[in-house]
Amino acid sequence: MKIAVIALGKIGLPLAVQFGSKGHEVVGVDVNRTTVDLINAGLEPFPGEAHLQQKLAEVVGNGNLRATTDYADAVPDADAVVVVVPLFVDKDAKPDFTWMDDATAELAKYLRPDTLVSYETTLPVGTTRTRWKPALEAGSGLVEGRDFHLVFSPERVLTGRVFADLRKYPKLVGGLSKLGAEKAVSFYEAVLDFDERHDLGRPNGVWDLGSAEASELTKLAETTYRDVNIGLANQFARFAATKSIDIYSVIEAANSQPYSHIHTPGIAVGGHCIPVYPRLYLWNDPHATVVSAAREANAGMPEYTVGLLEGAYGELKDQKVVVLGAAYRGGVKESAFSGVFDTVSSLEARGASVSVHDPLYNDEELEKMGFRAHTLGQPVDAAVIQADHAEYRHLTETDLPGVKVVVDGRRVSAKENWKSATYRVIGQL
């Protein structure tokens, strides 16, 4: 097949590489000329994705993948077009479709009959049918379901392990027509491989969910579930701390029963997915009180964690406090909706002198994010661990000279690492 992939970011590029590795002819489109040039040179444009550099070099080298900034170079000859353009959201996660609208308009100009179009960007329910279908029809003069076929197939992978996740999880599709869904199933079966999963009720592979709306809701449901579960875990943790109960032993005991799957409490829920997609669901269903309560509970955790620090340390005015971790999760260089922002704001509201450290970011990058960069070995009065980087497991007082209180928002360190300092963990005082 000839395949076009629109947007070569942290999900789109590994997808394009995966398709090319199956022997298909793939042309990726991206608006960033630097990204395109690096890809055509066989060089990954961003670090941190397992196996990407090796696989990218192979598919570029054998001619199965090339990149362009020109839709006219990629779309007209494609049997299938996969769209992975990011959906931007504001601080309240209200969707801004500008980039996706622009990409859809460009795609429509060059869309040809018999093409399958699959959107993989997570969307509010109904977007594929009510936004993309009329836009593609208006821009192309073609009729969906007759001249071309449109489906929604959500990406379900985590950056850093995309290739493994593509094999591990069923690929979900939902079409606007039965024929479109059938074509999508055939397409994804031809470009993906799947691990055997004995824990599933049906074989791992491509699953047709019956409609685009069902597919859209499934992605929102699986991520919203996690946010709600974490919100519950955080509320358990806050209550347990008032009763001197170790919440982690409670969760371990509760989860020994097969119908309990309580997640882990923590300082923040960050990233492009878990804090965002519940808001997209609420955009459709504003009366979902359970979802909104969980989102509110999780959004309040940075402030709660700083309160723990203040309770253990005392007044924070003019005290040197380092926040360890700008990334939203350990090992991933991504700060979208990271808890670092609210943690720093909460500390500064108390008058603290705040700096930020992260092993994945250099000083210039941290300063561009609005932070004062910290170097391990510099004296501090207190510390908050915000990201569960592996490098933080072995931190000691030698790394933070003078530290009096450490609040571990991720339970990544251990009390024995801090011989002279007070060590606190959320839900375990």
C-alpha positions in Angstrom: 0.0 0.0 0.0 0.8 3.7 -0.3 0.2 5.4 3.0 0.3 9.1 4.1 0.8 10.0 7.7 -0.1 13.6 8.6 2.0 15.0 11.5 5.3 13.4 12.4 5.4 14.0 16.1 6.0 11.6 19.0 3.2 9.4 17.9 3.0 10.0 14.2 6.6 9.3 13.4 6.8 5.9 15.1 3.5 5.0 13.4 5.0 5.9 10.0 8.1 3.9 10.8 5.9 0.9 11.8 4.0 1.1 8.6 7.2 1.3 6.6 8.7 -1.7 8.5 5.8 -3.8 7.1 6.9 -3.1 3.6 4.5 -0.3 2.7 5.4 2.9 0.9 4.9 5.7 3.4 5.1 9.5 3.0 4.9 11.5 6.1 3.8 15.2 6.1 4.9 17.7 8.7 4.8 21.5 8.8 8.3 21.6 10.4 11.0 21.7 7.8 13.7 20.8 10.3 11.8 17.7 11.3 11.3 16.7 7.7 15.0 17.1 6.9 16.1 15.1 9.9 13.8 12.3 9.0 14.9 12.2 5.4 18.5 12.0 6.7 17.4 9.0 8.8 17.9 10.8 12.1 15.2 10.9 14.9 14.1 14.5 15.5 13.4 13.9 19.2 15.1 11.6 21.7 13.6 9.1 24.1 11.6 6.7 21.9 12.8 3.2 22.3 14.1 1.7 19.0 13.0 4.6 16.9 16.5 5.6 15.6 17.3 2.1 14.5 14.0 1.5 12.8 13.9 4.9 11.3 17.3 4.5 9.7 16.2 1.1 8.2 12.9 2.3 6.6 14.5 5.5 5.3 17.4 3.6 4.0 15.4 1.1 2.1 13.1 3.7 0.7 9.9 2.8 2.5 9.6 6.1 4.3 10.3 9.7 3.3 9.0 13.0 4.7 7.7 16.2 3.1 6.0 19.4 4.0 3.7 19.2 0.9 0.3 17.5 1.1 0.2 17.4 -2.7 3.3 15.1 -2.5 1.7 12.6 -0.1 -2.0 12.5 -0.3 -3.1 12.1 -3.9 -1.5 8.6 -4.4 -2.3 7.3 -0.9 -4.5 4.3 -0.4 -4.8 5.3 3.3 -4.2 8.6 5.2 -3.6 8.5 8.9 -4.0 11.8 10.7 -2.2 12.3 14.0 -2.2 16.1 14.2 -2.3 17.3 17.9 -5.5 18.7 19.4 -4.5 21.7 21.5 -6.3 22.6 24.6 -6.3 25.6 26.9 -5.6 25.4 30.7 -9.1 24.1 31.3 -8.7 21.6 28.4 -11.2 23.3 26.2 -10.3 22.0 22.7 -8.8 24.2 20.1 -9.2 22.5 16.7 -7.2 25.1 14.7 -4.3 22.8 13.7 -6.6 19.9 13.0 -8.9 22.1 11.0 -6.0 23.4 8.9 -4.6 19.9 8.3 -8.1 18.6 7.4 -8.6 21.4 4.9 -5.2 20.7 3.2 -5.9 16.9 3.2 -9.3 17.6 1.6 -7.7 19.5 -1.3 -5.8 16.4 -2.5 -8.2 13.6 -1.4 -8.9 11.1 -4.1 -11.6 8.5 -4.5 -11.2 5.1 -2.8 -9.0 6.5 0.0 -9.3 5.5 3.6 -8.9 8.3 6.1 -8.3 7.5 9.7 -8.1 10.0 12.5 -6.0 8.8 15.5 -6.0 12.0 17.6 -8.2 11.7 20.7 -11.4 13.6 20.1 -14.7 14.5 21.8 -17.5 12.1 20.9 -19.1 13.0 17.6 -16.2 14.9 16.1 -15.4 12.5 13.3 -19.0 12.5 12.1 -20.0 16.1 12.7 -16.7 17.9 12.0 -14.3 15.9 9.9 -16.8 14.3 7.5 -18.4 17.6 6.4 -15.0 19.3 6.2 -13.5 16.6 4.0 -16.6 16.4 1.8 -16.7 20.2 1.3 -13.0 20.5 0.6 -12.8 17.5 -1.8 -16.2 17.4 -3.5 -16.3 13.7 -2.6 -19.0 11.9 -0.6 -18.0 9.9 2.4 -19.2 6.3 2.3 -19.3 6.3 -1.4 -16.1 8.0 -2.7 -13.9 7.8 0.3 -14.2 6.2 3.8 -13.6 7.9 7.2 -12.9 6.2 10.5 -11.7 7.0 14.0 -9.0 4.8 15.4 -7.5 6.2 18.7 -3.8 6.0 19.4 -3.4 4.0 22.7 0.3 4.2 23.2 2.7 5.9 25.6 5.7 7.9 24.3 8.9 6.1 25.1 7.4 2.7 24.4 5.2 3.2 21.3 6.4 0.1 19.3 5.8 -2.2 22.3 2.4 -0.7 22.9 1.4 -1.1 19.3 1.9 -4.8 19.6 0.4 -5.1 23.1 -3.0 -3.4 22.8 -5.9 -4.1 20.5 -6.3 -1.6 17.7 -9.7 0.0 17.9 -11.6 1.2 14.9 -15.0 2.8 14.4 -16.3 3.8 11.0 -19.1 5.9 9.6 -20.1 3.0 7.4 -19.8 -0.7 7.5 -17.6 -0.8 4.4 -15.4 1.9 5.9 -14.9 -0.1 9.0 -14.1 -3.2 7.0 -11.5 -1.3 5.1 -10.0 0.1 8.3 -9.8 -3.4 9.8 -8.0 -4.7 6.7 -5.6 -1.7 6.7 -4.5 -2.0 10.3 -4.2 -5.7 10.1 -1.7 -5.1 7.2 0.4 -2.6 9.1 0.5 -3.8 12.7 1.6 -7.0 14.5 0.0 -8.1 17.8 1.3 -10.0 20.8 -0.8 -12.9 22.0 -3.0 -11.9 25.0 -4.6 -14.7 27.0 -6.1 -12.1 29.4 -8.5 -10.8 26.7 -12.0 -12.0 26.0 -11.2 -12.2 22.3 -8.0 -12.4 20.3 -5.7 -9.4 20.3 -5.8 -7.6 17.0 -8.0 -5.0 15.3 -11.4 -4.6 16.9 -14.3 -3.0 15.1 -16.4 -1.1 17.7 -19.3 -0.5 15.4 -19.3 3.3 15.1 -16.9 6.2 15.2 -18.7 7.4 18.3 -18.0 4.2 20.2 -14.4 4.3 19.3 -14.1 8.0 20.4 -15.8 7.2 23.7 -13.6 4.2 24.3 -10.5 6.3 24.3 -12.0 8.9 26.5 -13.4 6.2 28.9 -10.1 4.4 29.4 -8.2 7.5 30.2 -11.0 9.1 32.3 -11.1 5.9 34.3 -7.5 6.4 35.3 -8.0 10.0 36.3 -11.1 9.0 38.4 -9.2 6.1 40.0 -6.2 8.3 40.8 -8.5 10.9 42.3 -10.0 8.2 44.5 -6.5 7.0 45.5 -5.5 10.6 46.4 -8.6 11.1 48.6 -7.9 7.8 50.3 -4.3 9.0 50.9 -5.3 12.3 52.3 -7.7 10.7 54.7 -5.2 7.9 55.7 -2.6 10.5 56.6 -5.0 12.1 59.2 -5.3 8.7 60.9 -1.7 7.7 60.7 -2.5 4.8 58.3 0.0 3.7 55.6 -2.1 4.1 52.5 0.3 2.0 50.4 -0.1 -1.1 52.6 -3.9 -0.5 52.4 -3.8 -0.3 48.6 -1.6 -3.4 48.4 -4.0 -5.3 50.6 -7.2 -4.1 48.8 -5.8 -4.9 45.4 -5.1 -8.5 46.5 -8.8 -9.0 45.9 -9.2 -9.4 42.1 -12.0 -6.8 41.8 -10.0 -4.0 43.3 -7.6 -2.0 41.1 -6.8 1.1 43.2 -4.1 3.2 41.5 -1.2 5.1 43.2 -1.7 8.5 44.8 0.7 11.3 43.9 1.5 15.0 43.6 0.0 15.5 40.2 -1.6 13.9 37.1 0.2 15.3 34.1 0.8 14.7 30.4 -1.2 15.2 27.2 -3.7 12.4 28.1 -5.0 11.8 31.7 -5.6 15.4 32.8 -6.9 16.4 29.4 -9.3 13.7 28.1 -11.6 13.8 31.1 -12.2 17.4 30.2 -12.9 16.4 26.6 -15.4 13.9 28.0 -16.9 16.7 30.2 -17.2 18.8 27.1 -19.7 16.2 25.9 -21.2 15.3 29.3 -21.0 18.4 31.6 -23.2 16.7 34.2 -20.7 13.8 34.9 -20.2 14.7 38.5 -17.9 11.8 39.3 -15.5 12.9 36.5 -15.5 16.5 37.4 -14.9 15.8 41.2 -12.0 13.5 40.4 -10.4 16.1 38.1 -10.8 18.8 40.8 -9.3 16.4 43.4 -6.3 15.7 41.2 -5.8 19.3 40.2 -5.5 20.2 43.9 -2.7 17.8 44.8 0.3 20.1 44.1 -1.2 22.6 46.6 -1.9 19.8 49.1 1.7 18.5 48.7 3.2 22.0 49.3 1.0 22.1 52.4 2.6 18.9 53.6 6.0 20.6 53.2 4.8 23.7 55.0 3.4 21.6 57.9 6.7 19.7 58.3 9.1 22.7 57.7 7.2 25.7 59.0 7.0 29.1 57.2 8.5 28.9 53.7 9.0 32.6 53.1 12.5 33.3 51.8 13.5 29.6 52.2 15.3 27.8 49.3 13.1 25.1 48.0 14.0 22.9 45.0 11.4 21.1 43.0 12.8 17.9 41.6 11.3 17.1 38.2 9.9 19.3 35.5 8.7 16.4 33.4 5.2 15.1 34.0 6.5 11.5 34.6 9.7 9.8 35.1 12.0 9.1 32.1 10.0 11.2 29.6 11.1 14.6 28.4 7.6 16.1 28.3 6.2 18.8 30.5 2.6 19.1 29.2 0.3 19.7 32.2 3.2 18.7 34.5 2.6 19.2 38.2 5.8 21.3 38.3 3.9 24.4 37.3 1.3 24.4 40.1 3.9 23.2 42.6 6.2 26.1 41.8 3.3 28.6 41.9 2.1 27.3 45.3 5.6 27.6 46.7 6.1 31.1 45.3 2.7 32.1 46.8 4.2 31.3 50.2 7.2 33.4 49.5 9.7 30.6 48.9 12.8 31.0 46.7 12.1 28.2 44.2 14.5 26.4 41.8 13.8 23.4 39.6 16.0 20.4 38.7 15.4 17.8 36.0 18.0 15.4 34.6 16.3 15.5 31.2 16.4 19.3 30.8 19.4 21.6 30.7 19.5 25.0 32.4 18.5 26.9 29.3 15.4 24.7 28.7 14.3 25.1 32.3 14.7 28.8 32.2 12.6 29.0 29.0 9.9 27.2 30.9 10.0 30.1 33.4 12.1 28.4 36.1 15.3 29.1 37.9 17.5 26.1 37.2 19.0 24.1 40.1 22.2 22.1 40.1 22.5 19.2 42.5 25.1 19.9 45.2 23.8 23.5 45.7 22.5 24.1 49.3 18.7 24.1 49.8 16.4 24.2 52.8 13.7 21.9 51.5 12.8 19.8 48.5 9.7 18.4 46.7 10.1 15.4 44.5 7.6 16.0 41.6 8.7 13.4 39.0 9.6 9.8 39.5 12.9 9.9 37.5 15.1 6.9 38.2 17.9 9.3 39.0 16.0 10.4 42.1 15.9 7.0 43.7 19.4 7.4 45.0 19.4 11.0 46.0 20.8 11.7 49.5 21.7 14.8 51.7 25.0 15.0 49.8 23.0 16.0 46.7 21.0 18.5 48.6 23.3 20.0 51.2 21.4 21.6 54.2 18.0 20.1 53.3 15.8 19.8 56.3 12.6 18.4 54.8 11.9 16.3 51.7 8.4 15.7 50.6 8.3 12.9 48.1 5.3 13.3 45.8 6.0 10.1 43.9 7.3 7.8 46.6 10.4 7.3 44.5 13.0 7.8 47.3 13.2 6.2 50.8 13.4 7.4 54.4 16.8 5.9 54.9 18.3 8.1 52.2 17.7 11.2 54.4 19.5 10.6 57.7 19.1 14.1 59.1 16.2 15.4 57.1 12.5 14.9 57.7 11.1 12.7 54.9 7.4 12.8 54.0 5.3 10.8 51.5 1.8 11.5 50.4 -0.5 9.2 52.4 2.3 8.0 54.6 3.2 10.4 57.4 
